[in-house]
Amino acid sequence: MNTEQRRYDSFQFFMFQHGIDARVTCSLFPVQIEGTVDGDYFYFRARGGEWTLSLGATKDEAISNAACGLHLTTGDDPYEGLMPLSLALALVWKVLKNWRKQKEVMK
């Protein structure tokens, strides 16, 4: 097992322990991660110099929101669709952790 795979496995386990179920659905061109957090679905995609993370009540809605530009957040992808999976999971974790904090403040 290479270093990147160990990082990815560790990060995925860490997220699962914190209630985030994340699955890589595509590892290259684009990097895509889908999953659930607190009853909502999320969709992460990195390609063409940009990454996005969208949420929805269903998996299809999260993907549709991404296609329509309704992103929770976006950022630069200097890897052009070859983002290391451990970095992609770290971005998902950071965004969802902040989203949870904002949700708590809104209650």
C-alpha positions as CSV (number, residue, x, y, z in Angstrom):
1,M,0.0,0.0,0.0
2,N,1.5,3.4,-1.0
3,T,1.6,6.5,1.1
4,E,-1.3,8.2,-0.7
5,Q,-3.5,5.1,-0.2
6,R,-2.7,5.1,3.6
7,R,-3.5,8.8,3.9
8,Y,-6.8,8.3,2.0
9,D,-7.8,5.3,4.1
10,S,-7.0,7.1,7.4
11,F,-8.9,10.2,6.4
12,Q,-11.9,8.2,5.2
13,F,-12.0,6.4,8.6
14,F,-11.6,9.6,10.5
15,M,-14.5,11.2,8.6
16,F,-16.7,8.1,9.2
17,Q,-16.0,8.4,12.9
18,H,-17.3,12.0,12.7
19,G,-20.6,11.0,11.0
20,I,-19.6,11.6,7.4
21,D,-20.0,8.8,5.0
22,A,-17.8,9.6,2.0
23,R,-17.3,7.4,-1.1
24,V,-15.0,8.1,-4.0
25,T,-17.0,7.6,-7.2
26,C,-14.3,8.7,-9.6
27,S,-10.6,9.1,-8.9
28,L,-9.5,10.9,-12.1
29,F,-10.9,13.4,-14.5
30,P,-12.9,14.4,-12.5
31,V,-12.2,13.5,-8.9
32,Q,-15.7,12.9,-7.4
33,I,-16.7,12.1,-3.9
34,E,-20.3,11.6,-2.8
35,G,-21.8,10.8,0.5
36,T,-24.0,11.8,3.4
37,V,-23.6,14.1,6.4
38,D,-26.3,14.8,9.1
39,G,-29.0,13.4,6.8
40,D,-28.1,15.5,3.8
41,Y,-26.2,14.3,0.7
42,F,-23.1,16.0,-0.7
43,Y,-21.3,15.9,-4.0
44,F,-17.7,17.0,-4.4
45,R,-16.1,17.4,-7.9
46,A,-12.6,18.6,-8.9
47,R,-11.9,19.2,-12.6
48,G,-10.7,21.9,-15.0
49,G,-9.0,24.0,-12.4
50,E,-11.9,24.2,-9.9
51,W,-13.5,22.1,-7.2
52,T,-17.0,22.4,-5.9
53,L,-19.0,20.9,-3.1
54,S,-22.8,20.9,-3.2
55,L,-25.5,19.7,-0.8
56,G,-29.0,18.4,-1.4
57,A,-31.9,16.5,0.3
58,T,-31.2,13.6,-2.1
59,K,-28.2,12.4,-4.0
60,D,-29.7,13.5,-7.3
61,E,-30.5,16.9,-5.9
62,A,-26.9,17.4,-4.7
63,I,-25.6,16.5,-8.1
64,S,-28.2,18.6,-9.8
65,N,-27.3,21.6,-7.6
66,A,-23.7,21.2,-8.7
67,A,-24.6,21.2,-12.3
68,C,-26.7,24.3,-11.8
69,G,-23.9,26.2,-10.0
70,L,-25.6,26.0,-6.6
71,H,-22.5,25.2,-4.6
72,L,-21.9,25.3,-0.9
73,T,-18.4,26.4,-1.8
74,T,-15.8,26.3,-4.6
75,G,-12.0,26.6,-4.8
76,D,-9.1,26.3,-7.2
77,D,-7.9,22.9,-8.4
78,P,-4.3,23.2,-9.5
79,Y,-4.2,19.5,-10.2
80,E,-6.6,19.8,-13.2
81,G,-8.6,16.7,-12.4
82,L,-5.7,14.7,-10.8
83,M,-6.2,15.9,-7.2
84,P,-4.8,13.4,-4.7
85,L,-7.8,11.7,-3.0
86,S,-6.4,12.5,0.5
87,L,-6.5,16.2,-0.4
88,A,-10.0,15.9,-1.8
89,L,-11.2,14.3,1.4
90,A,-9.5,17.0,3.5
91,L,-11.3,19.7,1.5
92,V,-14.6,17.8,2.0
93,W,-13.9,17.5,5.7
94,K,-13.0,21.2,6.1
95,V,-16.1,22.5,4.2
96,L,-18.5,20.1,6.0
97,K,-17.0,20.9,9.4
98,N,-17.6,24.6,8.8
99,W,-21.1,24.0,7.4
100,R,-21.9,22.1,10.6
101,K,-20.7,25.1,12.7
102,Q,-22.8,27.5,10.7
103,K,-25.8,25.2,11.1
104,E,-25.4,25.2,14.9
105,V,-25.2,29.0,14.9
106,M,-28.4,29.2,12.9
107,K,-30.4,27.1,15.4
